[in-house]
Amino acid sequence: MSPTPIVSSAEVNIRRAPKYLHFALTGLVLGIVAATVLGQSLPAIVGLLVVFGGIAGGGTGIILALVFDAIYRSRSKKLMATKVNE
């Protein structure tokens, strides 16, 4: 005889979530590129601009990810999920 499956239900929250590392790295790279382009006229401070541009870009990327996370959280849906253990 086969055992009877155990069925359980639970309410789950379905939503999209941004990947913070991807946003931070994209912002970091864009900040470094922008600082390098802006620093071409002042070569003595290119390194300093690259460091601060990278930090500012990475921070901006994380802030943007937080904004997207808040938007996606407000659009989340609650559904019933059924789990079957055999």
Residue pairs with C-beta under 8 A, 6 or more apart in sequence:
3 86
5 84
5 85
5 86
6 84
6 85
6 86
7 82
7 83
7 84
7 85
8 82
8 83
8 85
9 80
9 81
9 82
9 83
10 80
10 81
10 83
11 78
11 79
11 80
11 81
12 78
12 79
12 80
12 81
13 76
13 77
13 78
14 76
14 77
14 78
14 79
15 72
15 73
15 75
15 76
15 77
16 72
16 75
17 69
17 72
18 65
18 68
18 69
18 72
19 65
20 62
20 65
23 61
23 62
23 64
23 65
23 68
24 58
24 61
24 62
24 65
25 58
25 61
26 61
27 57
27 58
27 59
27 60
27 61
27 62
27 64
28 54
28 57
28 58
28 61
29 57
30 57
30 61
31 53
31 54
31 55
31 56
31 57
31 58
31 60
32 50
32 53
32 54
32 57
34 53
34 57
35 46
35 49
35 50
35 52
35 53
35 54
36 46
36 49
36 50
36 53
38 49
38 53
39 45
39 46
39 49
39 50
40 46
42 49
